[in-house]
Amino acid sequence: GHSEGVSSVQISPDGRYGLSGNWDNTLKYWDLQTGKCVRTLTGHTSNVLSVAISPDGRYGLSGSVGDLLKTWDLQTGKCLRTLTGHTHDVRSVSISPDGKTALSGSTDSSLKSWDLATGKCLRTLTGHTGRVYSVAISPDGKFALSGGEDKTLKLWRLKE
């Protein structure tokens, strides 16, 4: 279904759907039972590098070449908000277990924590000396783990 390479995938919490990000600047929302594309999400102007699905399965998050994160309503395919703040590619995204915040990792060597309801950047985490390639939030939402070009993993405290 994609016209270029697929860079990121995620399965919805109920296991029924998949979300894929592509180098053709789109995301595709898939019915995993039938293998058919339910909808194509458009709005990025460059390669989509990372995708995530909210814990309730209703929303998607994507990061792209450049500095953009987008939030999506997966039922309608509508882009709800564009989050800006990184100065380079957003390589990895993750949504907290409560669905209220997100974390992004960038080739600008930083991570950012976001309030998904407002789009506001809550915190910028610095410490990597090279590109951040991967981020994850712990199941309790208290910690984040990041990995980067500097050959390190960093554990971050998000909440007390």
NUKEGU-718505 format. One record per atom (N, C-alpha, C): x, y, z; residue number from 1; atom name. Coordinates in nm, 3 decimals, padded with zeros to 5 digits. Each point is the difference from the previous one (the first is absolute). Example, Ala and Ser with C-alpha at 12.3 -4.5 7.8 and 13.67 -1.06 7.14 Angstrom:
<rs>
+---------+---------+---------+------+------+
|       x |       y |       z | resi | name |
+---------+---------+---------+------+------+
|  01.319 | -00.569 |  00.780 |    1 |    N |
| -00.089 |  00.119 |  00.000 |    1 |   CA |
|  00.090 |  00.120 |  00.000 |    1 |    C |
| -00.035 |  00.105 | -00.072 |    2 |    N |
|  00.082 |  00.119 |  00.006 |    2 |   CA |
| -00.077 |  00.109 |  00.073 |    2 |    C |
+---------+---------+---------+------+------+
</rs>
This chain:
<rs>
+---------+---------+---------+------+------+
|       x |       y |       z | resi | name |
+---------+---------+---------+------+------+
|  00.078 | -00.121 |  00.000 |    1 |    N |
| -00.078 |  00.121 |  00.000 |    1 |   CA |
|  00.082 |  00.127 |  00.000 |    1 |    C |
|  00.123 | -00.006 |  00.051 |    2 |    N |
|  00.087 |  00.117 |  00.000 |    2 |   CA |
|  00.078 |  00.005 | -00.130 |    2 |    C |
|  00.037 |  00.121 | -00.041 |    3 |    N |
|  00.076 |  00.015 | -00.124 |    3 |   CA |
|  00.151 |  00.012 |  00.026 |    3 |    C |
|  00.039 |  00.013 |  00.127 |    4 |    N |
|  00.141 |  00.008 |  00.039 |    4 |   CA |
|  00.021 | -00.092 |  00.120 |    4 |    C |
|  00.121 |  00.003 |  00.056 |    5 |    N |
|  00.033 | -00.085 |  00.113 |    5 |   CA |
| -00.079 |  00.035 |  00.126 |    5 |    C |
| -00.035 | -00.104 |  00.075 |    6 |    N |
| -00.072 |  00.017 |  00.126 |    6 |   CA |
|  00.104 |  00.016 |  00.111 |    6 |    C |
| -00.010 |  00.108 |  00.078 |    7 |    N |
|  00.101 |  00.032 |  00.100 |    7 |   CA |
| -00.042 | -00.036 |  00.142 |    7 |    C |
| -00.130 | -00.014 |  00.027 |    8 |    N |
| -00.045 | -00.027 |  00.135 |    8 |   CA |
| -00.139 | -00.061 | -00.002 |    8 |    C |
| -00.026 | -00.091 |  00.095 |    9 |    N |
| -00.132 | -00.062 |  00.011 |    9 |   CA |
| -00.038 | -00.015 |  00.147 |    9 |    C |
| -00.129 | -00.005 |  00.026 |   10 |    N |
| -00.048 | -00.030 |  00.134 |   10 |   CA |
| -00.137 | -00.066 | -00.011 |   10 |    C |
| -00.027 | -00.091 |  00.094 |   11 |    N |
| -00.128 | -00.069 |  00.007 |   11 |   CA |
| -00.083 |  00.065 |  00.109 |   11 |    C |
| -00.131 |  00.016 | -00.026 |   12 |    N |
| -00.090 |  00.059 |  00.098 |   12 |   CA |
| -00.010 | -00.091 |  00.123 |   12 |    C |
| -00.034 |  00.057 |  00.117 |   13 |    N |
| -00.009 | -00.080 |  00.123 |   13 |   CA |
| -00.096 | -00.118 | -00.010 |   13 |    C |
| -00.105 |  00.011 | -00.079 |   14 |    N |
| -00.094 | -00.112 | -00.013 |   14 |   CA |
|  00.044 | -00.102 | -00.105 |   14 |    C |
|  00.111 |  00.027 | -00.068 |   15 |    N |
|  00.054 | -00.093 | -00.098 |   15 |   CA |
| -00.072 | -00.004 | -00.134 |   15 |    C |
| -00.099 |  00.086 | -00.019 |   16 |    N |
| -00.080 | -00.003 | -00.123 |   16 |   CA |
|  00.057 |  00.086 | -00.113 |   16 |    C |
|  00.077 |  00.102 |  00.035 |   17 |    N |
|  00.047 |  00.096 | -00.100 |   17 |   CA |
|  00.150 |  00.020 |  00.008 |   17 |    C |
|  00.055 |  00.048 | -00.110 |   18 |    N |
|  00.141 |  00.036 | -00.005 |   18 |   CA |
|  00.014 |  00.138 | -00.061 |   18 |    C |
|  00.106 |  00.068 |  00.039 |   19 |    N |
|  00.031 |  00.132 | -00.054 |   19 |   CA |
|  00.141 | -00.007 | -00.054 |   19 |    C |
|  00.019 |  00.049 | -00.122 |   20 |    N |
|  00.134 | -00.001 | -00.060 |   20 |   CA |
|  00.036 |  00.139 | -00.049 |   20 |    C |
|  00.128 |  00.031 |  00.013 |   21 |    N |
|  00.053 |  00.127 | -00.050 |   21 |   CA |
|  00.092 | -00.029 | -00.116 |   21 |    C |
|  00.004 |  00.092 | -00.096 |   22 |    N |
|  00.064 | -00.028 | -00.127 |   22 |   CA |
|  00.083 |  00.116 | -00.050 |   22 |    C |
|  00.094 | -00.033 | -00.086 |   23 |    N |
|  00.084 |  00.102 | -00.063 |   23 |   CA |
| -00.074 |  00.073 | -00.111 |   23 |    C |
| -00.127 | -00.035 | -00.025 |   24 |    N |
| -00.080 |  00.076 | -00.097 |   24 |   CA |
| -00.081 |  00.110 |  00.069 |   24 |    C |
|  00.038 |  00.033 |  00.126 |   25 |    N |
| -00.059 |  00.109 |  00.079 |   25 |   CA |
| -00.138 | -00.032 |  00.055 |   25 |    C |
| -00.041 | -00.127 | -00.001 |   26 |    N |
| -00.132 | -00.037 |  00.048 |   26 |   CA |
|  00.007 | -00.102 |  00.113 |   26 |    C |
| -00.114 | -00.014 |  00.067 |   27 |    N |
| -00.022 | -00.109 |  00.093 |   27 |   CA |
| -00.116 | -00.081 | -00.057 |   27 |    C |
| -00.002 | -00.127 |  00.029 |   28 |    N |
| -00.113 | -00.083 | -00.040 |   28 |   CA |
| -00.051 | -00.075 |  00.122 |   28 |    C |
| -00.133 | -00.005 |  00.010 |   29 |    N |
| -00.069 | -00.067 |  00.109 |   29 |   CA |
| -00.060 | -00.128 | -00.058 |   29 |    C |
|  00.039 | -00.114 |  00.055 |   30 |    N |
| -00.031 | -00.131 | -00.057 |   30 |   CA |
| -00.094 | -00.081 |  00.086 |   30 |    C |
| -00.092 | -00.071 | -00.064 |   31 |    N |
| -00.078 | -00.102 |  00.067 |   31 |   CA |
|  00.082 | -00.128 | -00.008 |   31 |    C |
|  00.048 | -00.049 |  00.113 |   32 |    N |
|  00.090 | -00.115 |  00.000 |   32 |   CA |
| -00.071 | -00.131 | -00.028 |   32 |    C |
| -00.133 | -00.004 |  00.019 |   33 |    N |
| -00.077 | -00.121 | -00.031 |   33 |   CA |
| -00.006 | -00.022 | -00.151 |   33 |    C |
| -00.023 |  00.109 | -00.075 |   34 |    N |
| -00.018 | -00.011 | -00.144 |   34 |   CA |
|  00.127 |  00.034 | -00.079 |   34 |    C |
|  00.093 |  00.071 |  00.066 |   35 |    N |
|  00.121 |  00.044 | -00.069 |   35 |   CA |
| -00.023 |  00.121 | -00.088 |   35 |    C |
| -00.117 |  00.061 |  00.011 |   36 |    N |
| -00.033 |  00.115 | -00.084 |   36 |   CA |
|  00.028 |  00.132 |  00.071 |   36 |    C |
|  00.039 |  00.100 | -00.078 |   37 |    N |
|  00.021 |  00.134 |  00.050 |   37 |   CA |
| -00.136 |  00.064 |  00.023 |   37 |    C |
| -00.026 |  00.042 |  00.125 |   38 |    N |
| -00.127 |  00.065 |  00.034 |   38 |   CA |
|  00.002 |  00.145 | -00.045 |   38 |    C |
|  00.115 |  00.067 |  00.021 |   39 |    N |
|  00.014 |  00.139 | -00.044 |   39 |   CA |
|  00.146 |  00.038 | -00.008 |   39 |    C |
|  00.025 |  00.099 | -00.084 |   40 |    N |
|  00.133 |  00.058 | -00.014 |   40 |   CA |
| -00.004 |  00.138 |  00.063 |   40 |    C |
|  00.099 |  00.028 |  00.086 |   41 |    N |
|  00.007 |  00.128 |  00.070 |   41 |   CA |
|  00.107 |  00.084 | -00.067 |   41 |    C |
| -00.041 |  00.117 | -00.046 |   42 |    N |
|  00.093 |  00.088 | -00.070 |   42 |   CA |
|  00.012 |  00.133 |  00.074 |   42 |    C |
|  00.113 |  00.064 | -00.018 |   43 |    N |
|  00.022 |  00.129 |  00.064 |   43 |   CA |
|  00.147 |  00.028 |  00.024 |   43 |    C |
|  00.080 | -00.105 |  00.008 |   44 |    N |
|  00.144 |  00.021 |  00.011 |   44 |   CA |
|  00.055 |  00.045 | -00.135 |   44 |    C |
|  00.104 |  00.080 |  00.003 |   45 |    N |
|  00.062 |  00.046 | -00.124 |   45 |   CA |
|  00.135 | -00.068 | -00.022 |   45 |    C |
|  00.034 | -00.093 |  00.089 |   46 |    N |
|  00.124 | -00.076 | -00.015 |   46 |   CA |
| -00.019 | -00.138 |  00.061 |   46 |    C |
|  00.102 | -00.083 | -00.009 |   47 |    N |
| -00.006 | -00.139 |  00.043 |   47 |   CA |
| -00.047 | -00.016 |  00.143 |   47 |    C |
| -00.094 | -00.092 |  00.020 |   48 |    N |
| -00.045 | -00.035 |  00.135 |   48 |   CA |
|  00.097 | -00.103 |  00.056 |   48 |    C |
|  00.058 |  00.030 |  00.116 |   49 |    N |
|  00.105 | -00.085 |  00.057 |   49 |   CA |
| -00.048 | -00.086 |  00.115 |   49 |    C |
| -00.107 |  00.041 |  00.070 |   50 |    N |
| -00.043 | -00.074 |  00.117 |   50 |   CA |
| -00.149 |  00.020 |  00.023 |   50 |    C |
| -00.065 | -00.107 |  00.049 |   51 |    N |
| -00.143 |  00.007 |  00.031 |   51 |   CA |
| -00.028 | -00.064 |  00.136 |   51 |    C |
| -00.108 |  00.043 |  00.062 |   52 |    N |
| -00.047 | -00.060 |  00.125 |   52 |   CA |
| -00.152 |  00.008 |  00.002 |   52 |    C |
| -00.062 | -00.091 |  00.076 |   53 |    N |
| -00.145 | -00.002 |  00.018 |   53 |   CA |
| -00.029 |  00.018 |  00.148 |   53 |    C |
| -00.100 |  00.082 |  00.032 |   54 |    N |
| -00.037 |  00.024 |  00.139 |   54 |   CA |
| -00.053 | -00.127 |  00.064 |   54 |    C |
|  00.006 | -00.009 |  00.135 |   55 |    N |
| -00.046 | -00.120 |  00.069 |   55 |   CA |
| -00.148 | -00.033 | -00.025 |   55 |    C |
| -00.082 |  00.099 | -00.028 |   56 |    N |
| -00.141 | -00.027 | -00.029 |   56 |   CA |
| -00.023 | -00.031 | -00.148 |   56 |    C |
|  00.105 |  00.008 | -00.082 |   57 |    N |
| -00.010 | -00.033 | -00.141 |   57 |   CA |
| -00.066 |  00.106 | -00.087 |   57 |    C |
| -00.036 |  00.114 |  00.057 |   58 |    N |
| -00.073 |  00.102 | -00.076 |   58 |   CA |
|  00.090 |  00.098 | -00.073 |   58 |    C |
|  00.122 |  00.018 |  00.049 |   59 |    N |
|  00.087 |  00.103 | -00.054 |   59 |   CA |
|  00.135 | -00.056 | -00.044 |   59 |    C |
|  00.059 |  00.069 | -00.096 |   60 |    N |
|  00.133 | -00.035 | -00.047 |   60 |   CA |
|  00.093 |  00.118 |  00.017 |   60 |    C |
|  00.127 | -00.028 |  00.000 |   61 |    N |
|  00.103 |  00.102 |  00.010 |   61 |   CA |
|  00.107 | -00.036 | -00.101 |   61 |    C |
|  00.053 |  00.101 | -00.069 |   62 |    N |
|  00.105 | -00.027 | -00.099 |   62 |   CA |
|  00.109 |  00.106 |  00.007 |   62 |    C |
|  00.121 | -00.044 | -00.028 |   63 |    N |
|  00.115 |  00.090 | -00.007 |   63 |   CA |
|  00.061 | -00.010 | -00.139 |   63 |    C |
|  00.060 |  00.110 | -00.046 |   64 |    N |
|  00.048 |  00.001 | -00.138 |   64 |   CA |
|  00.135 |  00.069 | -00.015 |   64 |    C |
|  00.051 | -00.010 | -00.122 |   65 |    N |
|  00.119 |  00.076 | -00.037 |   65 |   CA |
| -00.037 |  00.147 |  00.012 |   65 |    C |
|  00.091 |  00.078 |  00.049 |   66 |    N |
| -00.031 |  00.138 |  00.034 |   66 |   CA |
| -00.017 |  00.005 |  00.150 |   66 |    C |
| -00.099 |  00.070 |  00.048 |   67 |    N |
| -00.018 |  00.012 |  00.145 |   67 |   CA |
| -00.143 | -00.022 |  00.044 |   67 |    C |
| -00.078 | -00.072 | -00.077 |   68 |    N |
| -00.143 | -00.006 |  00.028 |   68 |   CA |
| -00.047 | -00.128 |  00.066 |   68 |    C |
| -00.091 |  00.016 |  00.095 |   69 |    N |
| -00.082 | -00.109 |  00.055 |   69 |   CA |
| -00.142 |  00.035 | -00.037 |   69 |    C |
| -00.077 | -00.101 | -00.035 |   70 |    N |
| -00.142 |  00.022 | -00.026 |   70 |   CA |
| -00.082 | -00.099 |  00.082 |   70 |    C |
| -00.114 |  00.049 |  00.051 |   71 |    N |
| -00.096 | -00.088 |  00.066 |   71 |   CA |
| -00.118 | -00.019 | -00.095 |   71 |    C |
| -00.057 | -00.121 |  00.004 |   72 |    N |
| -00.103 | -00.040 | -00.097 |   72 |   CA |
| -00.118 | -00.064 |  00.070 |   72 |    C |
| -00.119 |  00.026 | -00.053 |   73 |    N |
| -00.119 | -00.076 |  00.038 |   73 |   CA |
| -00.003 | -00.119 | -00.096 |   73 |    C |
|  00.021 | -00.119 |  00.051 |   74 |    N |
|  00.010 | -00.117 | -00.088 |   74 |   CA |
| -00.135 | -00.042 | -00.058 |   74 |    C |
| -00.109 |  00.042 |  00.064 |   75 |    N |
| -00.133 | -00.035 | -00.052 |   75 |   CA |
| -00.035 |  00.082 | -00.124 |   75 |    C |
|  00.045 |  00.126 | -00.004 |   76 |    N |
| -00.033 |  00.087 | -00.112 |   76 |   CA |
|  00.117 |  00.024 | -00.094 |   76 |    C |
|  00.122 | -00.023 |  00.049 |   77 |    N |
|  00.119 |  00.029 | -00.078 |   77 |   CA |
|  00.042 |  00.145 |  00.005 |   77 |    C |
| -00.068 |  00.080 |  00.081 |   78 |    N |
|  00.027 |  00.144 |  00.008 |   78 |   CA |
|  00.121 |  00.029 |  00.088 |   78 |    C |
|  00.085 |  00.091 | -00.047 |   79 |    N |
|  00.112 |  00.049 |  00.080 |   79 |   CA |
| -00.059 |  00.097 |  00.103 |   79 |    C |
|  00.022 | -00.029 |  00.128 |   80 |    N |
| -00.056 |  00.082 |  00.107 |   80 |   CA |
|  00.091 |  00.115 |  00.038 |   80 |    C |
|  00.131 | -00.023 | -00.004 |   81 |    N |
|  00.094 |  00.101 |  00.047 |   81 |   CA |
|  00.139 | -00.030 | -00.054 |   81 |    C |
|  00.075 |  00.104 | -00.025 |   82 |    N |
|  00.141 | -00.012 | -00.037 |   82 |   CA |
|  00.082 |  00.059 |  00.114 |   82 |    C |
|  00.092 | -00.079 |  00.050 |   83 |    N |
|  00.085 |  00.042 |  00.111 |   83 |   CA |
|  00.138 |  00.034 | -00.055 |   83 |    C |
|  00.047 |  00.118 |  00.033 |   84 |    N |
|  00.132 |  00.041 | -00.047 |   84 |   CA |
|  00.087 |  00.038 |  00.119 |   84 |    C |
|  00.131 | -00.014 | -00.019 |   85 |    N |
|  00.092 |  00.036 |  00.106 |   85 |   CA |
|  00.138 | -00.061 | -00.018 |   85 |    C |
|  00.006 | -00.117 | -00.061 |   86 |    N |
|  00.130 | -00.058 | -00.030 |   86 |   CA |
|  00.063 |  00.080 | -00.113 |   86 |    C |
|  00.132 | -00.003 | -00.009 |   87 |    N |
|  00.069 |  00.072 | -00.106 |   87 |   CA |
|  00.047 | -00.092 | -00.112 |   87 |    C |
| -00.033 | -00.128 |  00.012 |   88 |    N |
|  00.038 | -00.095 | -00.105 |   88 |   CA |
| -00.096 | -00.118 |  00.002 |   88 |    C |
|  00.028 | -00.104 | -00.078 |   89 |    N |
| -00.088 | -00.115 | -00.019 |   89 |   CA |
| -00.050 | -00.060 |  00.131 |   89 |    C |
| -00.128 | -00.037 |  00.004 |   90 |    N |
| -00.058 | -00.073 |  00.112 |   90 |   CA |
|  00.006 | -00.148 | -00.036 |   90 |    C |
|  00.092 | -00.072 |  00.065 |   91 |    N |
|  00.027 | -00.139 | -00.036 |   91 |   CA |
| -00.084 | -00.102 |  00.074 |   91 |    C |
| -00.051 |  00.037 |  00.118 |   92 |    N |
| -00.075 | -00.097 |  00.080 |   92 |   CA |
| -00.106 |  00.071 |  00.083 |   92 |    C |
| -00.117 | -00.064 |  00.013 |   93 |    N |
| -00.108 |  00.054 |  00.082 |   93 |   CA |
| -00.060 | -00.111 |  00.085 |   93 |    C |
| -00.051 |  00.039 |  00.115 |   94 |    N |
| -00.064 | -00.094 |  00.092 |   94 |   CA |
| -00.110 |  00.075 |  00.074 |   94 |    C |
| -00.110 | -00.070 |  00.030 |   95 |    N |
| -00.111 |  00.060 |  00.074 |   95 |   CA |
| -00.007 | -00.066 |  00.138 |   95 |    C |
| -00.024 |  00.081 |  00.102 |   96 |    N |
| -00.006 | -00.049 |  00.138 |   96 |   CA |
| -00.117 | -00.097 |  00.017 |   96 |    C |
|  00.008 | -00.087 |  00.101 |   97 |    N |
| -00.108 | -00.097 |  00.024 |   97 |   CA |
| -00.137 |  00.064 |  00.028 |   97 |    C |
| -00.002 |  00.122 |  00.055 |   98 |    N |
| -00.128 |  00.066 |  00.023 |   98 |   CA |
| -00.049 |  00.079 | -00.121 |   98 |    C |
|  00.082 |  00.007 | -00.106 |   99 |    N |
| -00.038 |  00.068 | -00.124 |   99 |   CA |
|  00.004 |  00.151 |  00.007 |   99 |    C |
|  00.050 |  00.056 |  00.110 |  100 |    N |
| -00.002 |  00.145 |  00.017 |  100 |   CA |
|  00.125 |  00.071 | -00.050 |  100 |    C |
|  00.112 | -00.071 |  00.000 |  101 |    N |
|  00.126 |  00.061 | -00.043 |  101 |   CA |
|  00.069 | -00.087 | -00.103 |  101 |    C |
|  00.093 |  00.062 | -00.069 |  102 |    N |
|  00.080 | -00.072 | -00.098 |  102 |   CA |
|  00.146 |  00.038 |  00.019 |  102 |    C |
|  00.086 | -00.082 | -00.054 |  103 |    N |
|  00.143 |  00.025 |  00.004 |  103 |   CA |
|  00.053 | -00.013 | -00.141 |  103 |    C |
|  00.089 |  00.092 | -00.036 |  104 |    N |
|  00.062 | -00.007 | -00.133 |  104 |   CA |
|  00.151 |  00.005 |  00.015 |  104 |    C |
|  00.067 | -00.070 | -00.089 |  105 |    N |
|  00.146 |  00.002 | -00.005 |  105 |   CA |
|  00.043 |  00.049 | -00.137 |  105 |    C |
|  00.105 |  00.083 | -00.002 |  106 |    N |
|  00.036 |  00.069 | -00.124 |  106 |   CA |
|  00.148 | -00.010 | -00.030 |  106 |    C |
|  00.031 |  00.023 | -00.127 |  107 |    N |
|  00.141 |  00.008 | -00.039 |  107 |   CA |
|  00.062 |  00.132 |  00.044 |  107 |    C |
| -00.077 |  00.086 |  00.069 |  108 |    N |
|  00.058 |  00.119 |  00.062 |  108 |   CA |
|  00.059 | -00.033 |  00.138 |  108 |    C |
|  00.006 | -00.130 |  00.034 |  109 |    N |
|  00.059 | -00.055 |  00.123 |  109 |   CA |
| -00.087 |  00.018 |  00.124 |  109 |    C |
| -00.126 |  00.038 | -00.017 |  110 |    N |
| -00.086 |  00.022 |  00.116 |  110 |   CA |
| -00.123 | -00.088 | -00.005 |  110 |    C |
| -00.066 | -00.009 |  00.115 |  111 |    N |
| -00.132 | -00.059 |  00.014 |  111 |   CA |
| -00.091 |  00.112 |  00.046 |  111 |    C |
| -00.127 | -00.009 | -00.038 |  112 |    N |
| -00.098 |  00.097 |  00.048 |  112 |   CA |
| -00.122 | -00.076 |  00.049 |  112 |    C |
| -00.054 |  00.049 |  00.112 |  113 |    N |
| -00.124 | -00.052 |  00.055 |  113 |   CA |
| -00.110 |  00.098 | -00.037 |  113 |    C |
| -00.116 | -00.052 | -00.045 |  114 |    N |
| -00.108 |  00.083 | -00.053 |  114 |   CA |
| -00.132 | -00.029 |  00.071 |  114 |    C |
| -00.078 |  00.104 |  00.021 |  115 |    N |
| -00.138 | -00.013 |  00.045 |  115 |   CA |
| -00.084 | -00.018 | -00.127 |  115 |    C |
| -00.061 | -00.115 | -00.016 |  116 |    N |
| -00.072 | -00.027 | -00.125 |  116 |   CA |
| -00.131 |  00.079 | -00.012 |  116 |    C |
| -00.059 |  00.040 |  00.111 |  117 |    N |
| -00.124 |  00.077 | -00.006 |  117 |   CA |
|  00.024 |  00.143 | -00.050 |  117 |    C |
|  00.114 |  00.057 |  00.038 |  118 |    N |
|  00.027 |  00.140 | -00.036 |  118 |   CA |
|  00.106 |  00.016 | -00.108 |  118 |    C |
|  00.084 | -00.103 | -00.019 |  119 |    N |
|  00.111 |  00.010 | -00.093 |  119 |   CA |
|  00.122 |  00.070 |  00.058 |  119 |    C |
| -00.008 |  00.033 |  00.128 |  120 |    N |
|  00.109 |  00.073 |  00.065 |  120 |   CA |
|  00.116 | -00.094 |  00.035 |  120 |    C |
|  00.122 |  00.050 | -00.024 |  121 |    N |
|  00.119 | -00.073 |  00.042 |  121 |   CA |
|  00.014 |  00.018 |  00.151 |  121 |    C |
|  00.001 | -00.110 |  00.073 |  122 |    N |
|  00.007 |  00.004 |  00.146 |  122 |   CA |
|  00.144 |  00.007 |  00.050 |  122 |    C |
|  00.089 | -00.068 | -00.072 |  123 |    N |
|  00.138 | -00.013 |  00.044 |  123 |   CA |
|  00.089 | -00.038 | -00.115 |  123 |    C |
|  00.121 |  00.051 |  00.001 |  124 |    N |
|  00.103 | -00.043 | -00.095 |  124 |   CA |
|  00.108 | -00.071 |  00.079 |  124 |    C |
|  00.031 | -00.122 | -00.042 |  125 |    N |
|  00.101 | -00.082 |  00.067 |  125 |   CA |
|  00.126 | -00.002 | -00.084 |  125 |    C |
|  00.110 |  00.044 |  00.058 |  126 |    N |
|  00.127 |  00.002 | -00.071 |  126 |   CA |
|  00.102 | -00.082 |  00.076 |  126 |    C |
|  00.097 | -00.053 | -00.071 |  127 |    N |
|  00.104 | -00.082 |  00.061 |  127 |   CA |
|  00.067 | -00.090 | -00.101 |  127 |    C |
| -00.072 | -00.033 | -00.107 |  128 |    N |
|  00.063 | -00.076 | -00.108 |  128 |   CA |
|  00.097 |  00.092 | -00.074 |  128 |    C |
|  00.108 | -00.057 | -00.050 |  129 |    N |
|  00.097 |  00.079 | -00.076 |  129 |   CA |
| -00.009 | -00.027 | -00.150 |  129 |    C |
| -00.101 | -00.071 | -00.041 |  130 |    N |
| -00.025 | -00.029 | -00.141 |  130 |   CA |
| -00.149 | -00.018 | -00.021 |  130 |    C |
| -00.035 | -00.039 | -00.119 |  131 |    N |
| -00.141 | -00.018 | -00.037 |  131 |   CA |
| -00.070 | -00.099 |  00.093 |  131 |    C |
| -00.126 |  00.029 |  00.034 |  132 |    N |
| -00.083 | -00.093 |  00.077 |  132 |   CA |
| -00.082 | -00.079 | -00.102 |  132 |    C |
|  00.017 | -00.132 |  00.002 |  133 |    N |
| -00.067 | -00.085 | -00.098 |  133 |   CA |
| -00.124 | -00.072 |  00.053 |  133 |    C |
| -00.008 | -00.018 |  00.133 |  134 |    N |
| -00.112 | -00.077 |  00.052 |  134 |   CA |
| -00.038 |  00.048 |  00.139 |  134 |    C |
| -00.132 |  00.005 |  00.027 |  135 |    N |
| -00.051 |  00.036 |  00.132 |  135 |   CA |
| -00.114 | -00.095 |  00.037 |  135 |    C |
| -00.014 | -00.023 |  00.130 |  136 |    N |
| -00.109 | -00.083 |  00.052 |  136 |   CA |
| -00.038 |  00.051 |  00.138 |  136 |    C |
| -00.128 | -00.014 |  00.035 |  137 |    N |
| -00.051 |  00.039 |  00.131 |  137 |   CA |
| -00.034 | -00.128 |  00.075 |  137 |    C |
|  00.037 | -00.005 |  00.128 |  138 |    N |
| -00.027 | -00.118 |  00.083 |  138 |   CA |
| -00.150 | -00.020 |  00.018 |  138 |    C |
| -00.043 | -00.124 |  00.031 |  139 |    N |
| -00.143 | -00.028 |  00.017 |  139 |   CA |
| -00.067 |  00.082 |  00.109 |  139 |    C |
|  00.075 |  00.044 |  00.101 |  140 |    N |
| -00.060 |  00.083 |  00.105 |  140 |   CA |
|  00.008 |  00.149 | -00.033 |  140 |    C |
|  00.063 |  00.036 | -00.111 |  141 |    N |
|  00.009 |  00.139 | -00.044 |  141 |   CA |
|  00.100 |  00.084 |  00.077 |  141 |    C |
|  00.076 | -00.061 |  00.090 |  142 |    N |
|  00.093 |  00.076 |  00.085 |  142 |   CA |
|  00.137 |  00.020 | -00.063 |  142 |    C |
|  00.037 | -00.088 | -00.092 |  143 |    N |
|  00.134 |  00.005 | -00.057 |  143 |   CA |
| -00.004 | -00.004 | -00.152 |  143 |    C |
|  00.108 |  00.048 | -00.059 |  144 |    N |
|  00.020 | -00.012 | -00.144 |  144 |   CA |
|  00.138 | -00.058 | -00.023 |  144 |    C |
|  00.015 | -00.068 | -00.110 |  145 |    N |
|  00.129 | -00.055 | -00.040 |  145 |   CA |
|  00.028 |  00.051 | -00.140 |  145 |    C |
|  00.122 |  00.045 | -00.023 |  146 |    N |
|  00.038 |  00.048 | -00.133 |  146 |   CA |
|  00.131 | -00.063 | -00.042 |  146 |    C |
|  00.015 | -00.015 | -00.130 |  147 |    N |
|  00.124 | -00.054 | -00.056 |  147 |   CA |
|  00.044 |  00.087 | -00.115 |  147 |    C |
|  00.132 |  00.015 | -00.015 |  148 |    N |
|  00.046 |  00.091 | -00.103 |  148 |   CA |
|  00.131 | -00.036 | -00.065 |  148 |    C |
|  00.035 |  00.089 | -00.090 |  149 |    N |
|  00.122 | -00.011 | -00.079 |  149 |   CA |
|  00.125 |  00.002 |  00.088 |  149 |    C |
| -00.011 |  00.056 |  00.119 |  150 |    N |
|  00.116 |  00.008 |  00.091 |  150 |   CA |
|  00.029 | -00.132 |  00.071 |  150 |    C |
| -00.068 | -00.107 | -00.044 |  151 |    N |
|  00.022 | -00.136 |  00.050 |  151 |   CA |
| -00.044 | -00.017 |  00.145 |  151 |    C |
| -00.097 |  00.081 |  00.044 |  152 |    N |
| -00.049 | -00.010 |  00.137 |  152 |   CA |
| -00.150 | -00.017 |  00.004 |  152 |    C |
| -00.045 | -00.059 |  00.111 |  153 |    N |
| -00.139 |  00.000 |  00.039 |  153 |   CA |
| -00.009 |  00.094 |  00.119 |  153 |    C |
| -00.103 |  00.079 |  00.006 |  154 |    N |
| -00.019 |  00.088 |  00.114 |  154 |   CA |
| -00.138 | -00.026 |  00.059 |  154 |    C |
| -00.004 | -00.011 |  00.132 |  155 |    N |
| -00.124 | -00.018 |  00.073 |  155 |   CA |
| -00.038 |  00.135 |  00.062 |  155 |    C |
| -00.121 |  00.044 | -00.027 |  156 |    N |
| -00.047 |  00.132 |  00.044 |  156 |   CA |
| -00.116 | -00.016 |  00.096 |  156 |    C |
| -00.006 |  00.081 |  00.105 |  157 |    N |
| -00.116 |  00.002 |  00.088 |  157 |   CA |
| -00.098 |  00.104 | -00.056 |  157 |    C |
| -00.121 | -00.045 | -00.032 |  158 |    N |
| -00.104 |  00.089 | -00.052 |  158 |   CA |
| -00.091 |  00.050 |  00.110 |  158 |    C |
| -00.029 | -00.088 |  00.097 |  159 |    N |
| -00.092 |  00.034 |  00.110 |  159 |   CA |
|  00.056 | -00.058 |  00.129 |  159 |    C |
| -00.039 |  00.063 |  00.110 |  160 |    N |
|  00.037 | -00.054 |  00.133 |  160 |   CA |
| -00.095 | -00.111 |  00.038 |  160 |    C |
+---------+---------+---------+------+------+
</rs>
